[in-house]
């Protein structure tokens, strides 16, 4: 399914967080990814474990 334009009110701190984290990718892309992870049930714990494994593998 393609992307659809929406208008949504978010806290300023949420926007600031995603803008700071996004870099060149764009904060809306990161928000979309976070929402997709919530929708598909990817828990923070599993994401954290994956990131730690990736970081340990590259170290």
PDB file of N, CA, C and O in Angstrom:
ATOM      1  N   UNK A   1       0.843  -1.174   0.000  1.00  0.00           N
ATOM      2  CA  UNK A   1       0.000   0.000   0.000  1.00  0.00           C
ATOM      3  C   UNK A   1       0.891   1.240   0.000  1.00  0.00           C
ATOM      4  O   UNK A   1       1.885   1.299   0.723  1.00  0.00           O
ATOM      5  N   UNK A   2       0.535   2.205  -0.795  1.00  0.00           N
ATOM      6  CA  UNK A   2       1.316   3.427  -0.889  1.00  0.00           C
ATOM      7  C   UNK A   2       1.101   4.346   0.292  1.00  0.00           C
ATOM      8  O   UNK A   2       0.269   4.091   1.162  1.00  0.00           O
ATOM      9  N   UNK A   3       1.858   5.401   0.303  1.00  0.00           N
ATOM     10  CA  UNK A   3       1.744   6.367   1.401  1.00  0.00           C
ATOM     11  C   UNK A   3       0.591   7.317   1.129  1.00  0.00           C
ATOM     12  O   UNK A   3       0.237   7.590  -0.018  1.00  0.00           O
ATOM     13  N   UNK A   4       0.020   7.809   2.208  1.00  0.00           N
ATOM     14  CA  UNK A   4      -1.119   8.712   2.150  1.00  0.00           C
ATOM     15  C   UNK A   4      -0.820   9.933   3.007  1.00  0.00           C
ATOM     16  O   UNK A   4      -0.342   9.808   4.135  1.00  0.00           O
ATOM     17  N   UNK A   5      -1.102  11.098   2.473  1.00  0.00           N
ATOM     18  CA  UNK A   5      -0.866  12.335   3.223  1.00  0.00           C
ATOM     19  C   UNK A   5      -1.937  12.487   4.299  1.00  0.00           C
ATOM     20  O   UNK A   5      -3.130  12.334   4.036  1.00  0.00           O
ATOM     21  N   UNK A   6      -1.483  12.796   5.524  1.00  0.00           N
ATOM     22  CA  UNK A   6      -2.399  13.024   6.644  1.00  0.00           C
ATOM     23  C   UNK A   6      -1.945  14.258   7.414  1.00  0.00           C
ATOM     24  O   UNK A   6      -0.806  14.707   7.287  1.00  0.00           O
ATOM     25  N   UNK A   7      -2.844  14.785   8.197  1.00  0.00           N
ATOM     26  CA  UNK A   7      -2.516  15.883   9.097  1.00  0.00           C
ATOM     27  C   UNK A   7      -2.721  15.365  10.512  1.00  0.00           C
ATOM     28  O   UNK A   7      -3.790  14.849  10.838  1.00  0.00           O
ATOM     29  N   UNK A   8      -1.700  15.499  11.354  1.00  0.00           N
ATOM     30  CA  UNK A   8      -1.765  14.959  12.711  1.00  0.00           C
ATOM     31  C   UNK A   8      -1.090  15.940  13.667  1.00  0.00           C
ATOM     32  O   UNK A   8      -0.073  16.547  13.332  1.00  0.00           O
ATOM     33  N   UNK A   9      -1.654  16.083  14.835  1.00  0.00           N
ATOM     34  CA  UNK A   9      -1.075  16.948  15.859  1.00  0.00           C
ATOM     35  C   UNK A   9      -0.214  16.086  16.779  1.00  0.00           C
ATOM     36  O   UNK A   9      -0.701  15.120  17.366  1.00  0.00           O
ATOM     37  N   UNK A  10       1.063  16.438  16.903  1.00  0.00           N
ATOM     38  CA  UNK A  10       1.998  15.727  17.772  1.00  0.00           C
ATOM     39  C   UNK A  10       2.643  16.717  18.728  1.00  0.00           C
ATOM     40  O   UNK A  10       2.752  17.905  18.426  1.00  0.00           O
ATOM     41  N   UNK A  11       3.064  16.224  19.874  1.00  0.00           N
ATOM     42  CA  UNK A  11       3.781  17.067  20.826  1.00  0.00           C
ATOM     43  C   UNK A  11       5.071  17.579  20.196  1.00  0.00           C
ATOM     44  O   UNK A  11       5.714  16.882  19.411  1.00  0.00           O
ATOM     45  N   UNK A  12       5.433  18.794  20.550  1.00  0.00           N
ATOM     46  CA  UNK A  12       6.666  19.378  20.042  1.00  0.00           C
ATOM     47  C   UNK A  12       7.893  18.556  20.389  1.00  0.00           C
ATOM     48  O   UNK A  12       8.842  18.484  19.609  1.00  0.00           O
ATOM     49  N   UNK A  13       7.872  17.936  21.563  1.00  0.00           N
ATOM     50  CA  UNK A  13       9.019  17.124  21.978  1.00  0.00           C
ATOM     51  C   UNK A  13       9.182  15.887  21.093  1.00  0.00           C
ATOM     52  O   UNK A  13      10.301  15.425  20.871  1.00  0.00           O
ATOM     53  N   UNK A  14       8.076  15.354  20.592  1.00  0.00           N
ATOM     54  CA  UNK A  14       8.147  14.198  19.687  1.00  0.00           C
ATOM     55  C   UNK A  14       8.782  14.612  18.369  1.00  0.00           C
ATOM     56  O   UNK A  14       9.667  13.928  17.856  1.00  0.00           O
ATOM     57  N   UNK A  15       8.329  15.732  17.824  1.00  0.00           N
ATOM     58  CA  UNK A  15       8.892  16.227  16.565  1.00  0.00           C
ATOM     59  C   UNK A  15      10.376  16.531  16.736  1.00  0.00           C
ATOM     60  O   UNK A  15      11.183  16.162  15.884  1.00  0.00           O
ATOM     61  N   UNK A  16      10.742  17.197  17.825  1.00  0.00           N
ATOM     62  CA  UNK A  16      12.148  17.534  18.076  1.00  0.00           C
ATOM     63  C   UNK A  16      13.000  16.279  18.182  1.00  0.00           C
ATOM     64  O   UNK A  16      14.105  16.232  17.642  1.00  0.00           O
ATOM     65  N   UNK A  17      12.497  15.261  18.872  1.00  0.00           N
ATOM     66  CA  UNK A  17      13.229  14.000  19.019  1.00  0.00           C
ATOM     67  C   UNK A  17      13.502  13.371  17.659  1.00  0.00           C
ATOM     68  O   UNK A  17      14.640  13.009  17.360  1.00  0.00           O
ATOM     69  N   UNK A  18      12.468  13.238  16.834  1.00  0.00           N
ATOM     70  CA  UNK A  18      12.636  12.585  15.540  1.00  0.00           C
ATOM     71  C   UNK A  18      13.472  13.430  14.579  1.00  0.00           C
ATOM     72  O   UNK A  18      14.225  12.877  13.778  1.00  0.00           O
ATOM     73  N   UNK A  19      13.357  14.744  14.642  1.00  0.00           N
ATOM     74  CA  UNK A  19      14.195  15.603  13.798  1.00  0.00           C
ATOM     75  C   UNK A  19      15.663  15.456  14.181  1.00  0.00           C
ATOM     76  O   UNK A  19      16.529  15.379  13.309  1.00  0.00           O
ATOM     77  N   UNK A  20      15.949  15.415  15.486  1.00  0.00           N
ATOM     78  CA  UNK A  20      17.332  15.277  15.949  1.00  0.00           C
ATOM     79  C   UNK A  20      17.904  13.921  15.561  1.00  0.00           C
ATOM     80  O   UNK A  20      19.084  13.816  15.229  1.00  0.00           O
ATOM     81  N   UNK A  21      17.089  12.901  15.599  1.00  0.00           N
ATOM     82  CA  UNK A  21      17.540  11.545  15.311  1.00  0.00           C
ATOM     83  C   UNK A  21      17.638  11.266  13.810  1.00  0.00           C
ATOM     84  O   UNK A  21      18.419  10.413  13.390  1.00  0.00           O
ATOM     85  N   UNK A  22      16.864  11.967  13.015  1.00  0.00           N
ATOM     86  CA  UNK A  22      16.704  11.644  11.603  1.00  0.00           C
ATOM     87  C   UNK A  22      17.926  11.929  10.746  1.00  0.00           C
ATOM     88  O   UNK A  22      18.265  11.126   9.877  1.00  0.00           O
ATOM     89  N   UNK A  23      18.585  13.040  10.968  1.00  0.00           N
ATOM     90  CA  UNK A  23      19.682  13.409  10.088  1.00  0.00           C
ATOM     91  C   UNK A  23      19.171  13.666   8.682  1.00  0.00           C
ATOM     92  O   UNK A  23      18.231  14.438   8.492  1.00  0.00           O
ATOM     93  N   UNK A  24      19.780  13.025   7.700  1.00  0.00           N
ATOM     94  CA  UNK A  24      19.436  13.261   6.299  1.00  0.00           C
ATOM     95  C   UNK A  24      18.204  12.482   5.844  1.00  0.00           C
ATOM     96  O   UNK A  24      17.613  12.821   4.819  1.00  0.00           O
ATOM     97  N   UNK A  25      17.809  11.453   6.577  1.00  0.00           N
ATOM     98  CA  UNK A  25      16.694  10.611   6.134  1.00  0.00           C
ATOM     99  C   UNK A  25      15.345  11.314   6.210  1.00  0.00           C
ATOM    100  O   UNK A  25      14.443  10.999   5.434  1.00  0.00           O
ATOM    101  N   UNK A  26      15.197  12.235   7.104  1.00  0.00           N
ATOM    102  CA  UNK A  26      13.925  12.919   7.276  1.00  0.00           C
ATOM    103  C   UNK A  26      13.147  12.361   8.455  1.00  0.00           C
ATOM    104  O   UNK A  26      13.007  11.148   8.614  1.00  0.00           O
ATOM    105  N   UNK A  27      12.648  13.265   9.268  1.00  0.00           N
ATOM    106  CA  UNK A  27      11.974  12.841  10.493  1.00  0.00           C
ATOM    107  C   UNK A  27      10.651  12.141  10.217  1.00  0.00           C
ATOM    108  O   UNK A  27      10.249  11.274  10.993  1.00  0.00           O
ATOM    109  N   UNK A  28       9.970  12.488   9.143  1.00  0.00           N
ATOM    110  CA  UNK A  28       8.703  11.834   8.837  1.00  0.00           C
ATOM    111  C   UNK A  28       8.911  10.360   8.507  1.00  0.00           C
ATOM    112  O   UNK A  28       8.067   9.524   8.829  1.00  0.00           O
ATOM    113  N   UNK A  29      10.029  10.044   7.869  1.00  0.00           N
ATOM    114  CA  UNK A  29      10.361   8.650   7.581  1.00  0.00           C
ATOM    115  C   UNK A  29      10.546   7.875   8.874  1.00  0.00           C
ATOM    116  O   UNK A  29      10.069   6.747   8.993  1.00  0.00           O
ATOM    117  N   UNK A  30      11.235   8.468   9.846  1.00  0.00           N
ATOM    118  CA  UNK A  30      11.438   7.793  11.128  1.00  0.00           C
ATOM    119  C   UNK A  30      10.131   7.618  11.893  1.00  0.00           C
ATOM    120  O   UNK A  30       9.907   6.577  12.510  1.00  0.00           O
ATOM    121  N   UNK A  31       9.276   8.623  11.856  1.00  0.00           N
ATOM    122  CA  UNK A  31       7.975   8.493  12.516  1.00  0.00           C
ATOM    123  C   UNK A  31       7.185   7.372  11.855  1.00  0.00           C
ATOM    124  O   UNK A  31       6.551   6.574  12.545  1.00  0.00           O
ATOM    125  N   UNK A  32       7.214   7.302  10.531  1.00  0.00           N
ATOM    126  CA  UNK A  32       6.517   6.239   9.807  1.00  0.00           C
ATOM    127  C   UNK A  32       7.051   4.869  10.215  1.00  0.00           C
ATOM    128  O   UNK A  32       6.273   3.938  10.425  1.00  0.00           O
ATOM    129  N   UNK A  33       8.366   4.741  10.327  1.00  0.00           N
ATOM    130  CA  UNK A  33       8.965   3.470  10.740  1.00  0.00           C
ATOM    131  C   UNK A  33       8.546   3.095  12.160  1.00  0.00           C
ATOM    132  O   UNK A  33       8.250   1.931  12.431  1.00  0.00           O
ATOM    133  N   UNK A  34       8.519   4.068  13.063  1.00  0.00           N
ATOM    134  CA  UNK A  34       8.118   3.803  14.448  1.00  0.00           C
ATOM    135  C   UNK A  34       6.664   3.349  14.514  1.00  0.00           C
ATOM    136  O   UNK A  34       6.328   2.430  15.261  1.00  0.00           O
ATOM    137  N   UNK A  35       5.809   3.991  13.737  1.00  0.00           N
ATOM    138  CA  UNK A  35       4.398   3.593  13.715  1.00  0.00           C
ATOM    139  C   UNK A  35       4.230   2.206  13.104  1.00  0.00           C
ATOM    140  O   UNK A  35       3.416   1.410  13.572  1.00  0.00           O
ATOM    141  N   UNK A  36       4.994   1.926  12.070  1.00  0.00           N
ATOM    142  CA  UNK A  36       4.928   0.601  11.443  1.00  0.00           C
ATOM    143  C   UNK A  36       5.369  -0.481  12.419  1.00  0.00           C
ATOM    144  O   UNK A  36       4.751  -1.543  12.489  1.00  0.00           O
ATOM    145  N   UNK A  37       6.428  -0.219  13.169  1.00  0.00           N
ATOM    146  CA  UNK A  37       6.898  -1.186  14.167  1.00  0.00           C
ATOM    147  C   UNK A  37       5.837  -1.416  15.232  1.00  0.00           C
ATOM    148  O   UNK A  37       5.634  -2.550  15.667  1.00  0.00           O
ATOM    149  N   UNK A  38       5.163  -0.361  15.653  1.00  0.00           N
ATOM    150  CA  UNK A  38       4.092  -0.506  16.647  1.00  0.00           C
ATOM    151  C   UNK A  38       2.945  -1.327  16.072  1.00  0.00           C
ATOM    152  O   UNK A  38       2.349  -2.145  16.773  1.00  0.00           O
ATOM    153  N   UNK A  39       2.638  -1.110  14.808  1.00  0.00           N
ATOM    154  CA  UNK A  39       1.544  -1.822  14.159  1.00  0.00           C
ATOM    155  C   UNK A  39       1.852  -3.304  13.993  1.00  0.00           C
ATOM    156  O   UNK A  39       0.968  -4.145  14.156  1.00  0.00           O
ATOM    157  N   UNK A  40       3.094  -3.625  13.672  1.00  0.00           N
ATOM    158  CA  UNK A  40       3.462  -5.016  13.430  1.00  0.00           C
ATOM    159  C   UNK A  40       3.878  -5.734  14.700  1.00  0.00           C
ATOM    160  O   UNK A  40       4.204  -6.921  14.663  1.00  0.00           O
ATOM    161  N   UNK A  41       3.871  -5.035  15.814  1.00  0.00           N
ATOM    162  CA  UNK A  41       4.137  -5.668  17.098  1.00  0.00           C
ATOM    163  C   UNK A  41       5.604  -5.799  17.450  1.00  0.00           C
ATOM    164  O   UNK A  41       5.948  -6.512  18.393  1.00  0.00           O
ATOM    165  N   UNK A  42       6.483  -5.123  16.709  1.00  0.00           N
ATOM    166  CA  UNK A  42       7.899  -5.178  17.066  1.00  0.00           C
ATOM    167  C   UNK A  42       8.085  -4.406  18.363  1.00  0.00           C
ATOM    168  O   UNK A  42       7.901  -3.189  18.402  1.00  0.00           O
ATOM    169  N   UNK A  43       8.442  -5.100  19.396  1.00  0.00           N
ATOM    170  CA  UNK A  43       8.572  -4.503  20.716  1.00  0.00           C
ATOM    171  C   UNK A  43       9.916  -3.790  20.858  1.00  0.00           C
ATOM    172  O   UNK A  43      10.878  -4.109  20.159  1.00  0.00           O
ATOM    173  N   UNK A  44       9.965  -2.834  21.760  1.00  0.00           N
ATOM    174  CA  UNK A  44      11.195  -2.093  22.026  1.00  0.00           C
ATOM    175  C   UNK A  44      12.306  -3.050  22.439  1.00  0.00           C
ATOM    176  O   UNK A  44      13.461  -2.879  22.048  1.00  0.00           O
ATOM    177  N   UNK A  45      11.955  -4.048  23.225  1.00  0.00           N
ATOM    178  CA  UNK A  45      12.964  -5.004  23.687  1.00  0.00           C
ATOM    179  C   UNK A  45      13.617  -5.735  22.522  1.00  0.00           C
ATOM    180  O   UNK A  45      14.839  -5.880  22.494  1.00  0.00           O
ATOM    181  N   UNK A  46      12.830  -6.194  21.572  1.00  0.00           N
ATOM    182  CA  UNK A  46      13.410  -6.915  20.443  1.00  0.00           C
ATOM    183  C   UNK A  46      14.233  -5.986  19.565  1.00  0.00           C
ATOM    184  O   UNK A  46      15.257  -6.394  19.016  1.00  0.00           O
ATOM    185  N   UNK A  47      13.796  -4.749  19.430  1.00  0.00           N
ATOM    186  CA  UNK A  47      14.562  -3.770  18.663  1.00  0.00           C
ATOM    187  C   UNK A  47      15.895  -3.498  19.347  1.00  0.00           C
ATOM    188  O   UNK A  47      16.935  -3.455  18.690  1.00  0.00           O
ATOM    189  N   UNK A  48      15.866  -3.316  20.655  1.00  0.00           N
ATOM    190  CA  UNK A  48      17.087  -3.069  21.414  1.00  0.00           C
ATOM    191  C   UNK A  48      18.046  -4.245  21.293  1.00  0.00           C
ATOM    192  O   UNK A  48      19.247  -4.054  21.101  1.00  0.00           O
ATOM    193  N   UNK A  49      17.519  -5.455  21.405  1.00  0.00           N
ATOM    194  CA  UNK A  49      18.369  -6.640  21.270  1.00  0.00           C
ATOM    195  C   UNK A  49      19.023  -6.699  19.889  1.00  0.00           C
ATOM    196  O   UNK A  49      20.206  -7.020  19.769  1.00  0.00           O
ATOM    197  N   UNK A  50      18.247  -6.387  18.850  1.00  0.00           N
ATOM    198  CA  UNK A  50      18.776  -6.401  17.485  1.00  0.00           C
ATOM    199  C   UNK A  50      19.890  -5.368  17.328  1.00  0.00           C
ATOM    200  O   UNK A  50      20.933  -5.662  16.745  1.00  0.00           O
ATOM    201  N   UNK A  51      19.673  -4.169  17.843  1.00  0.00           N
ATOM    202  CA  UNK A  51      20.676  -3.105  17.736  1.00  0.00           C
ATOM    203  C   UNK A  51      21.944  -3.486  18.489  1.00  0.00           C
ATOM    204  O   UNK A  51      23.049  -3.277  17.988  1.00  0.00           O
ATOM    205  N   UNK A  52      21.795  -4.041  19.680  1.00  0.00           N
ATOM    206  CA  UNK A  52      22.966  -4.453  20.462  1.00  0.00           C
ATOM    207  C   UNK A  52      23.742  -5.532  19.721  1.00  0.00           C
ATOM    208  O   UNK A  52      24.970  -5.477  19.653  1.00  0.00           O
ATOM    209  N   UNK A  53      23.036  -6.516  19.164  1.00  0.00           N
ATOM    210  CA  UNK A  53      23.723  -7.568  18.394  1.00  0.00           C
ATOM    211  C   UNK A  53      24.485  -6.977  17.217  1.00  0.00           C
ATOM    212  O   UNK A  53      25.631  -7.346  16.962  1.00  0.00           O
ATOM    213  N   UNK A  54      23.839  -6.051  16.495  1.00  0.00           N
ATOM    214  CA  UNK A  54      24.497  -5.420  15.349  1.00  0.00           C
ATOM    215  C   UNK A  54      25.734  -4.644  15.787  1.00  0.00           C
ATOM    216  O   UNK A  54      26.775  -4.711  15.133  1.00  0.00           O
ATOM    217  N   UNK A  55      25.622  -3.913  16.885  1.00  0.00           N
ATOM    218  CA  UNK A  55      26.755  -3.130  17.376  1.00  0.00           C
ATOM    219  C   UNK A  55      27.892  -4.033  17.843  1.00  0.00           C
ATOM    220  O   UNK A  55      29.059  -3.742  17.581  1.00  0.00           O
ATOM    221  N   UNK A  56      27.569  -5.116  18.527  1.00  0.00           N
ATOM    222  CA  UNK A  56      28.604  -6.046  18.981  1.00  0.00           C
ATOM    223  C   UNK A  56      29.271  -6.737  17.799  1.00  0.00           C
ATOM    224  O   UNK A  56      30.469  -7.019  17.831  1.00  0.00           O
ATOM    225  N   UNK A  57      28.503  -7.004  16.776  1.00  0.00           N
ATOM    226  CA  UNK A  57      29.049  -7.677  15.594  1.00  0.00           C
ATOM    227  C   UNK A  57      30.051  -6.783  14.858  1.00  0.00           C
ATOM    228  O   UNK A  57      31.054  -7.269  14.336  1.00  0.00           O
ATOM    229  N   UNK A  58      29.775  -5.475  14.819  1.00  0.00           N
ATOM    230  CA  UNK A  58      30.663  -4.557  14.108  1.00  0.00           C
ATOM    231  C   UNK A  58      31.843  -4.103  14.957  1.00  0.00           C
ATOM    232  O   UNK A  58      32.792  -3.520  14.433  1.00  0.00           O
ATOM    233  N   UNK A  59      31.795  -4.363  16.265  1.00  0.00           N
ATOM    234  CA  UNK A  59      32.871  -3.913  17.167  1.00  0.00           C
ATOM    235  C   UNK A  59      34.094  -4.800  17.075  1.00  0.00           C
ATOM    236  O   UNK A  59      35.085  -4.560  17.765  1.00  0.00           O
TER     237      UNK A  59
END
